[in-house]
Amino acid sequence: RTQRPPGAAPASAEPSFGLEEIIVTARRKAESLQDVPQTVDAVTADEIERLSFQQFTDVQAIVPGLTLTGGSNGYTTAATIRGASFQVESSATPTVEFYLNDGPIQSVFLFQSMYDLGQIEVLRGPQGTLRGRAAPSGSITVTTRDPELSEFGGYVNTLATDEDSMMAQGALNIPLIADSLAIRVAGVYEDTEYDHVKSINNSAD
């Protein structure tokens, strides 16, 4: 064993760790997640990219107590929080409401595709005071990525399988006036065989 002389600097400094601050809009304003006095699960764009989420139902894998039902027909989409379920066919008020950039939206549109998202916030408990619609179990707010005001850029991601499926998504960011105005265009293209069931009466794809 070796001893370090008194006053000498250690051979290697301990690594410093810092927590990344997460900004949410649970109360209709941008604030730190630590300052929000309610339960909020935030899924950031970095997490979506790191975990390679391709469809909206993938979010339930990292949000405890959340169940997302895509439905086989693309219509019966719903979310369940704390065990309170909802059936689209009942024509009742959903127990969980969905919002896109703070505007209410039907869940079927979010379940169709997921691309160029900035953040997903899952709020638990009764909502409606700040969101506009009563939701006894909670609400899910999806935020798209904001345009970069000073940098030109974009990206393209493609995914293909040996089951004749292909998906491509991308975005293009164009600053128009430096630090004042920019435009961002994003889109997705998907071509799949769905469940590989074909009609014997119709040869159309």
Backbone torsions as a table, in degrees:
resi	resn	phi	psi	omega
1	ARG	NA	136.4	179.1
2	THR	-103.2	149.3	179.1
3	GLN	-113.7	141.8	179.0
4	ARG	-90.9	133.2	179.1
5	PRO	-60.3	149.0	179.9
6	PRO	-58.0	135.5	177.4
7	GLY	86.0	-8.8	-178.9
8	ALA	-77.4	149.5	-179.7
9	ALA	-74.7	147.3	177.9
10	PRO	-63.8	154.4	-176.7
11	ALA	-63.8	-38.4	178.9
12	SER	-141.9	135.3	-179.8
13	ALA	-79.9	148.9	177.6
14	GLU	-67.7	136.8	179.0
15	PRO	-67.2	142.0	179.7
16	SER	-98.3	136.4	-178.6
17	PHE	-115.9	136.0	178.0
18	GLY	-127.4	143.0	179.3
19	LEU	-90.1	133.8	178.5
20	GLU	-75.5	129.9	-179.7
21	GLU	-76.0	130.6	179.6
22	ILE	-104.6	123.5	179.6
23	ILE	-97.7	128.1	-179.6
24	VAL	-124.0	165.6	178.7
25	THR	-122.9	36.6	-176.2
26	ALA	-61.0	-30.8	-179.9
27	ARG	-108.9	31.6	176.0
28	ARG	63.5	27.0	173.0
29	LYS	-154.6	151.7	-178.6
30	ALA	-76.1	122.5	178.7
31	GLU	-155.4	162.3	-179.2
32	SER	-67.0	142.3	-180.0
33	LEU	-58.2	-32.6	-179.2
34	GLN	-68.9	-19.7	-177.9
35	ASP	-93.4	-2.9	-177.8
36	VAL	-89.2	120.2	-176.7
37	PRO	-83.7	47.5	175.5
38	GLN	-156.2	166.2	-176.8
39	THR	-80.5	117.7	-179.6
40	VAL	-133.3	127.3	172.6
41	ASP	-104.4	118.3	-177.6
42	ALA	-108.7	126.6	175.5
43	VAL	-109.5	110.5	-174.6
44	THR	-83.5	167.8	178.5
45	ALA	-63.2	-34.3	178.7
46	ASP	-64.1	-39.4	178.6
47	GLU	-68.2	-40.3	178.9
48	ILE	-61.3	-41.5	179.9
49	GLU	-72.3	-41.4	-178.0
50	ARG	-65.2	-36.8	-178.8
51	LEU	-91.9	-0.3	176.3
52	SER	56.3	46.7	175.7
53	PHE	-68.2	129.3	-178.5
54	GLN	-112.4	-19.2	179.5
55	GLN	-139.6	157.6	-171.5
56	PHE	-62.0	-32.5	-178.4
57	THR	-66.5	-15.5	178.7
58	ASP	-65.7	-21.5	-176.7
59	VAL	-62.3	-30.6	-177.6
60	GLN	-64.4	-15.5	-179.0
61	ALA	-69.4	-23.5	-176.8
62	ILE	-121.0	2.6	176.7
63	VAL	-111.3	108.5	-177.6
64	PRO	-61.1	137.8	175.3
65	GLY	78.1	5.4	-179.6
66	LEU	-106.3	130.3	176.2
67	THR	-124.1	124.5	179.3
68	LEU	-112.1	126.3	-178.0
69	THR	-110.9	116.0	-178.1
70	GLY	-82.2	-28.8	-179.4
71	GLY	77.9	145.6	-177.7
72	SER	-79.8	-19.5	-177.7
73	ASN	-105.5	3.9	179.5
74	GLY	77.3	-0.2	-177.9
75	TYR	-108.2	-39.7	-175.4
76	THR	-83.8	60.9	178.0
77	THR	-94.9	140.0	-178.4
78	ALA	-164.1	165.4	176.8
79	ALA	-125.1	145.5	178.4
80	THR	-125.0	126.6	176.9
81	ILE	-125.8	132.0	179.6
82	ARG	59.7	30.4	173.7
83	GLY	81.8	-4.0	179.3
84	ALA	-85.6	106.9	-174.9
85	SER	-91.8	172.4	-178.6
86	PHE	-149.3	134.5	177.5
87	GLN	-110.1	123.7	-177.7
88	VAL	-61.4	-36.6	-176.7
89	GLU	-65.7	-16.3	-177.2
90	SER	-75.3	-15.2	-177.9
91	SER	60.6	19.9	177.4
92	ALA	-90.3	172.4	178.4
93	THR	-71.6	130.9	-179.4
94	PRO	-61.0	145.7	176.7
95	THR	-76.9	-21.9	177.1
96	VAL	-127.3	125.3	179.4
97	GLU	-98.3	151.7	179.8
98	PHE	-114.1	143.7	179.1
99	TYR	-136.1	140.6	174.5
100	LEU	-118.2	113.4	-176.4
101	ASN	53.1	44.7	176.4
102	ASP	74.2	1.8	176.1
103	GLY	-103.9	134.9	-179.8
104	PRO	-62.6	142.5	-177.6
105	ILE	-147.1	148.7	176.7
106	GLN	-70.8	142.1	-174.9
107	SER	-62.1	-28.9	-175.7
108	VAL	-60.5	-31.4	-178.8
109	PHE	-72.0	-33.8	178.4
110	LEU	-75.4	-30.5	-178.3
111	PHE	-78.5	-15.8	-178.1
112	GLN	-67.0	-43.4	-178.8
113	SER	-159.7	159.6	-179.6
114	MET	-138.8	115.4	-178.2
115	TYR	-156.2	150.3	175.7
116	ASP	51.0	45.8	180.0
117	LEU	-91.2	144.8	176.4
118	GLY	-91.8	-40.9	-178.3
119	GLN	-168.6	152.3	174.1
120	ILE	-123.5	125.3	-179.4
121	GLU	-116.9	126.3	178.2
122	VAL	-108.8	113.2	179.8
123	LEU	-100.5	128.1	-178.2
124	ARG	-99.5	151.5	178.9
125	GLY	91.1	171.4	-177.6
126	PRO	-56.8	131.9	178.2
127	GLN	-124.2	164.8	177.4
128	GLY	143.6	-30.7	-178.6
129	THR	-61.7	-44.3	-178.6
130	LEU	-105.0	-13.0	-173.9
131	ARG	-99.4	-18.2	175.5
132	GLY	97.8	-23.4	179.4
133	ARG	-127.8	136.9	-179.7
134	ALA	-72.2	130.8	178.3
135	ALA	-141.5	106.2	-174.1
136	PRO	-65.7	-27.5	-175.8
137	SER	-98.5	-29.0	-178.6
138	GLY	153.3	-172.3	178.7
139	SER	-146.2	156.5	179.0
140	ILE	-124.7	120.9	-179.5
141	THR	-110.9	124.0	178.6
142	VAL	-107.9	129.2	-179.8
143	THR	-117.7	129.2	176.3
144	THR	-80.6	163.7	-179.3
145	ARG	-69.7	138.9	176.8
146	ASP	-79.6	149.7	175.2
147	PRO	-66.4	145.6	173.3
148	GLU	-84.2	125.9	-173.1
149	LEU	-79.5	-17.1	-173.2
150	SER	-125.6	-5.5	-175.4
151	GLU	-125.5	134.0	173.6
152	PHE	-87.8	135.7	-178.9
153	GLY	-178.4	-174.2	179.7
154	GLY	172.3	-175.3	179.7
155	TYR	-159.2	160.3	174.8
156	VAL	-140.8	127.2	175.9
157	ASN	-120.3	134.9	178.9
158	THR	-126.7	149.7	178.9
159	LEU	-141.7	129.4	179.5
160	ALA	-136.0	150.5	179.6
161	THR	-128.9	169.6	177.5
162	ASP	-84.4	10.5	177.0
163	GLU	-107.1	30.6	178.6
164	ASP	59.1	40.3	178.0
165	SER	-120.5	142.5	179.5
166	MET	-149.8	139.8	177.1
167	MET	-140.6	139.0	176.7
168	ALA	-135.7	137.5	177.1
169	GLN	-140.5	150.8	-178.4
170	GLY	-167.8	175.3	-179.6
171	ALA	-152.1	152.8	177.8
172	LEU	-131.3	126.3	-177.8
173	ASN	-112.3	124.0	-176.7
174	ILE	-128.9	112.1	173.2
175	PRO	-72.5	130.6	178.9
176	LEU	-98.8	-45.7	174.9
177	ILE	-127.0	121.7	-173.9
178	ALA	-52.2	124.6	176.0
179	ASP	62.8	13.8	-178.9
180	SER	-132.2	-40.4	-173.4
181	LEU	-145.8	134.4	178.4
182	ALA	-150.2	160.4	177.8
183	ILE	-128.2	142.0	179.2
184	ARG	-130.5	124.7	-179.4
185	VAL	-116.0	127.7	-178.9
186	ALA	-134.0	152.6	179.9
187	GLY	-162.4	171.9	-179.5
188	VAL	-142.7	144.0	175.5
189	TYR	-128.0	129.5	-177.8
190	GLU	-136.2	133.2	178.7
191	ASP	-136.5	110.5	-177.8
192	THR	-133.6	166.4	175.0
193	GLU	-92.9	8.5	-178.6
194	TYR	53.0	-112.9	-178.0
195	ASP	-105.5	16.8	176.4
196	HIS	61.8	26.4	174.5
197	VAL	-97.9	125.8	-178.5
198	LYS	-118.9	150.3	179.8
199	SER	-82.8	138.2	178.0
200	ILE	-84.4	-9.1	-179.2
201	ASN	-104.0	-13.2	-176.0
202	ASN	-138.7	122.9	-177.4
203	SER	-90.7	1.8	-177.7
204	ALA	-68.2	145.4	176.3
205	ASP	-79.1	NA	NA
